[in-house]
Amino acid sequence: MSSASAPPVDEISSLSLTPDTTTVEESEFSQRVLIRSIISRPDGGAGLAGQTVRVGGWVKTGRKQGNGTFAFLELNDGSCPANLQVIVDEAVGQLSQLVATGTCVHLEGELKVPPVEAKQRVELRVQKILDLGTVDPAKYPLPKTKLTLELLRDYVHLRPRTNTLMVTVTFCLCIQISAIARIRNALAYATHTFFQKHGFLYVHTPIITTSDCEGAGEMFQVTTLISDAEKLEKELIKNPPPSEADVEAAKLLVTEKGEAVSQLKSAKANKETITAAIAELTKAKESLSKLEERFKLKPGIPNKDGKIDYSQDFFARQAFLTVSGQLQVETFACALSSVYTFGPTFRAEHSHTSRHLAEFWMVEPEIAFADIQDDMNCAEAYVRFLCQWLLDNCLDDMEFMVKNYDKSAIDRLRMVSSTKFVRISYTEAVAILEEASKERQFENKVEWGIDLASEHERYLTEVKFKSPVILYNYPKGIKAFYMKVNPDNKTVAAMDVLVPKVGELIGGSQREERYEVIKERILEMGLPLEPYEWYLDLRRFGTVKHSGFGLGFERMILFATGLENIRDAIPFPRYPGRADL
Amino acid sequence: MSSASAPPVDEISSLSLTPDTTTVEESEFSQRVLIRSIISRPDGGAGLAGQTVRVGGWVKTGRKQGNGTFAFLELNDGSCPANLQVIVDEAVGQLSQLVATGTCVHLEGELKVPPVEAKQRVELRVQKILDLGTVDPAKYPLPKTKLTLELLRDYVHLRPRTNTLMVTVTFCLCIQISAIARIRNALAYATHTFFQKHGFLYVHTPIITTSDCEGAGEMFQVTTLISDAEKLEKELIKNPPPSEADVEAAKLLVTEKGEAVSQLKSAKANKETITAAIAELTKAKESLSKLEERFKLKPGIPNKDGKIDYSQDFFARQAFLTVSGQLQVETFACALSSVYTFGPTFRAEHSHTSRHLAEFWMVEPEIAFADIQDDMNCAEAYVRFLCQWLLDNCLDDMEFMVKNYDKSAIDRLRMVSSTKFVRISYTEAVAILEEASKERQFENKVEWGIDLASEHERYLTEVKFKSPVILYNYPKGIKAFYMKVNPDNKTVAAMDVLVPKVGELIGGSQREERYEVIKERILEMGLPLEPYEWYLDLRRFGTVKHSGFGLGFERMILFATGLENIRDAIPFPRYPGRADL
């Protein structure tokens, strides 16, 4: 492969398509042509008729026809939502082995224009079956019949193969897990492209952390204490520790051997005799110290002063899974100026809602020399870039979602990518909501100082403005210690981006860069100073005005696809009671 | 920002440079021009003379001149390794506040060509200090004096700001943590670009897992049992559990209240009286059941049959941090064909070497319809792409590394990007090493069947072939259960990519896709079948030939930069006894 220069980003989705030629190339690292590169051509692949190709994929539906003389297969290889129609003659292979849903085939054949004008502009007439992975339909857990998304979560290892299925009992909606996977992939690459384009450096913040960003998060603990204790317990069963009597006997031996040495010395015995006695004493001492060490071994997790002794843990202190990379990425912003992190974050909350995961991905940029206005500009540009990227690079999958799941998904992307976001202060928003509550009933009462509820946020973005909305300058009492206190001393320079369908998509702020002020805020919130000393150092030495925000990546997927449950927006959902695979 | 179409990838590094105009633009989301966009222009920025700009950054060195009438500052903002020279007049600001290393300044001034031809082609004459973050040099932990990389690991929150420093006592080598950060960033984006370009989908495999990929890894446990136990303990101290006597008394009360009801009923008392008595009975019963529940609460980690009761843990089972995303990403390869994962992985090994981290990042592609040859083609193309990318996009940082740290770093990249990798079988490699050991002494004896040591790998790539080498077809006894057994039944279709400087950079294999064979291999290795049932399902239903590999991302950084210790290749290193921040 020639790698002399990188390809333009906007050619990436079409790199395998070669739409302007009458041939199609095999993928460089697998022995097949991507189905997308055939049927996503402007001519639907008709121009490729006559070419012999190899394709591979999984049978979505298959049926024998013409009294069993040939079979039709709908073949999908995950490269696009559409299937390739394949015709196999009984002379080529055993048709009953091919038609079962889930069967994997690797085929060689000729592309042909269907005899009768059909939905397909091209189909494959198979000449040779190169490889076959059969399915016993009686045992396959995912048959053609319609399944619910809920049920599919019990088959996370097979659900990427799913085609159309019911998502609720009452509505006949359809969805494809693979379409969501492609949309997720596109949003991830769009994220990197956006920030790289704007000179941001990607920083891998730590997953295992000894800091608690928010000071109040429910965190997962990371430890080797339990497995070490289990190992020790097994070892002690196999090889029991000495009794107190064993230790006493060993002590006695040391005393005896010591006395023997003294006696020999005072008796001026010969050198060899004394040396031999000293050797025996040394041996006795070593044996005692080993026994004493093993005697101290206690099964169970090590304790000290009635508390768990974390000095024995892997990191010699208590460690957790990160809830946010923000504080750590700030150390890089305060040196490299524009940075971002994009990685997994964790909350050990026992919440069973359709909006929470125990493991989810966050995008967190952090910008030096930027105030809250710059921060809002960046957030708006980023969200609009993501929407436009899906329209440019994932339209087939988005059309699939519109057709089968959420009619307004593409309209929503178009609206956001082309609309300037409304920006109003929290105080203005509360006034609007108070006015609105004269006419409509909110479940949660609105008044200045409250944390807005989802219903309020959605009213603003979906009803009042019908547009994305950025709220800024929140009451300091409901926000984190690191947010910059405004001159009014009542609000902080925080901002949230609200979008239709999901409400809050982004939360961010200008950071408090004044040492005295942030120290005061930490104490005010009843947090200890010691764990934040390194964070305070960023303000002590060469402090800089800076701002940043966080976008919940799965929320962005809900927004883009219209999915209802966040557990379907991530390949391997983790929530209370479930961590399959 | 217009986001109608994505920019070409190869323009990304130059997006902020605008090298063909005589003006330079401020970054869209922060109030300053990137220093890179000034001094990385072909003319070194001389063409921008006369323009007024805002810049921000940290003072690397500063000195007063002309009897304290002006100061020279070397300013770095992290956008490139070079500094911008800045001249401040005493009329503009208090010079002694500006010259301390680490000081952050946000400045407005005019770009000028230096009066005397100097290293710099352009310098900034400051007109206004917009913002200032001072440093007390007496307290700043990172002064201009030379520090060791070892010492710097105690200041992970400040080390991104470091400029030149000694890395060993004997050699006067210099390094810049920020250069490594930019190289790491470039390699991450190059990774995504390579795989996207080739039609691979990025899949986020889980971090928290209930599977053990290798079957023998030292894994970190993820749990809420300890914090739950601590919470309970605190609660029980605050609000002690009932005594047995309390429970007995409550039981007695229930009996009494029950008898009272019976008596009233048999005495045919009036309805209200009976109802009131029943209400009292119900209350007594509720109170008893609450007491009984609290009576059962035991401090400590929940046990059942002498073992820890993991049904009480967050995921209702034992959970760990992943050691590899491979097995999980295979579920997506067996549906979407070409996929990759790029995420953090973890090993709880107590190893204190310069080659091991407890938390590190891995790139793991997985390709359906691909055999071991395709796998090697992909690995080779990927590594060469990464090298070429650094030459195209990070040359200034690479030149910095060459000048200050590793003379051969650029030559190594050039060699790998332009050389076809040597491919030989393990058996051939052993023959070569046996021949070589007649003339040179290896620490580890070579014979067919052993796992090659680092010295053997480095001999092959550095001495024998002076080129990257791919070894394939390893003895099955030293490889994992999921690797495809070759027809000789002695070897498996595994491959390792060896490169100069680090030895093994990539390990991969064709996967065993035959259900009966892989099941046999799992049992042969003494592993239980049950945890792998989902993995076996991929072979049971529509199995497919597939291959993949893993690249240790930090190893790639060692290879590219010539760094000696892997702890300096990751922003926040985690190893036994250390997890700062």
Interface residues (C-beta under 8 A of the other chain):
Chain A: M1 S3 A4 S5 A6 P7 P8 V9 D10 E11 I12 L15 S16 S27 E28 F29 S30 Q31 R32 L34 R36 G56 G57 W58 V59 D77 G78 S79 G102 T103 C104 H106 D131 G133 T134 V135 D136 K139 Y140 P141 V156 H157 L158 P160 R161 S178 A181 R182 R184 N185 A188 Y189 A190 H192 T193 Q196 K197 H198 G199 L201 Y202 V203 H204 T205 P206 I207 I208 T209 T210 S211 M219 F220 Q221 V222 T223 T224 L225 I226 S227 I301 I308 F314 F315 A316 R317 A319 L321 L327 Q328 T331 F332 C334 A335 L336 S337 S338 G343 P344 F346 A348 H350 A358 E359 W361 I367 A368 F369 A370 D371 D374 D375 N377 C378 A381 R384 F385 Q388 W389 D392 N393 S417 E513 W534 Y535 D537 L538 R540 F541 G542 T543 V544 K545 I570 P571 F572 R574 P576 G577 R578 A579 D580 L581
Chain B: M1 S3 A4 S5 A6 P7 P8 V9 D10 E11 I12 L15 S16 S27 E28 F29 S30 Q31 R32 L34 R36 G56 G57 W58 V59 D77 G78 S79 G102 T103 C104 H106 D131 G133 T134 V135 D136 K139 Y140 P141 V156 H157 L158 P160 R161 S178 A181 R182 R184 N185 A188 Y189 A190 H192 T193 Q196 K197 H198 G199 L201 Y202 V203 H204 T205 P206 I207 I208 T209 T210 S211 M219 F220 Q221 V222 T223 T224 L225 I226 S227 I301 I308 F314 F315 A316 R317 A319 L321 L327 Q328 T331 F332 C334 A335 L336 S337 S338 G343 P344 F346 A348 H350 A358 E359 W361 I367 A368 F369 A370 D371 D374 D375 N377 C378 A381 R384 F385 Q388 W389 D392 S417 E513 W534 Y535 D537 L538 R540 F541 G542 T543 V544 K545 I570 P571 F572 R574 P576 G577 R578 A579 D580 L581
